[in-house]
Amino acid sequence: MPENRVSVEEGLKAQHPALQAQDLKLFSYFSKSLDRERNYRALVPGDIQDGEKLPVIFMLHGYDADSAAWITQTRACDQLRKYRVIAVFPEGDKGWYTNAFDGLARYEDDIVEDLVPDVIRRLPVVKPGPGWAIGGFSMGGYGAVKLGLKHTLLFGTAFSHSGAVERMLKTDVHPIFGDPEVDASFRKQETPLWIIEQVLCRFPFSRPNLILDCGLSDPLLEENRRLSQHLDFLGYHHIYRELPGMHTWPYWNRAFRTALPDIAAAIGCVGARGNRE
């Protein structure tokens, strides 16, 4: 890891003791999709036995956050430690986990083609499929739903807290989603409502489990309701909750705690040793 990155990491650890946990690892890999070194964190149980393979949850961050956000701003790690599971916290920058309209920023490929192989190479995870989940909040919620729906051979479950699932429908020119008129076709193909309809053309067993929620005082509530209603209209079974809260860390902390038992059940995750769920 470059020296300046080491100093940044040391500063983060000094500021946030949660990052000093022995079961929390920092890895780097070269992203061909973005043509640069990338980092991710992973929460790995310290008592893994030889030959043991665990389910994995990819935890995507929001627009103004980074891979440390879930760890430093919520108690997600405390909740995850109750299960035999590995959690991966990628860097998403402000790229919406999407290959940009002009092909210059390939954030979807970074996750699927570069990060995933590195995780498989380094960590004792089960093979992609039913034992893999991807989730996130806000921008990360959108990314998780989209990647889960588009890459069903990788992810058996996708979950979203306050997902920004209609960002590409706004009328501004956007660095990732492009111009609303010139790039209208591209935007449509990155819209969860459209992707869901394509997924329904596949066999039912190739459809990921969807677990969604949003705060009752969240400005994104209506678009999340529309997503759930569209799923209902199409007959796509899913879990949808509306909980007290806003577009804030306290809400995402509670929402993840609420959703985690459903996520764990979906990926076949058992309770941690000494803490059977």
Helices and strands as residue ranges (DSSP letters): H 3-15, G 17-20, E 24-31, E 36-43, E 56-60, H 69-73, H 76-80, E 86-90, H 107-109, I 110-115, H 116-122, E 129-137, H 139-150, E 155-161, G 167-169, H 184-189, H 192-199, G 204-206, E 209-215, H 221-234, E 239-243, H 249-266
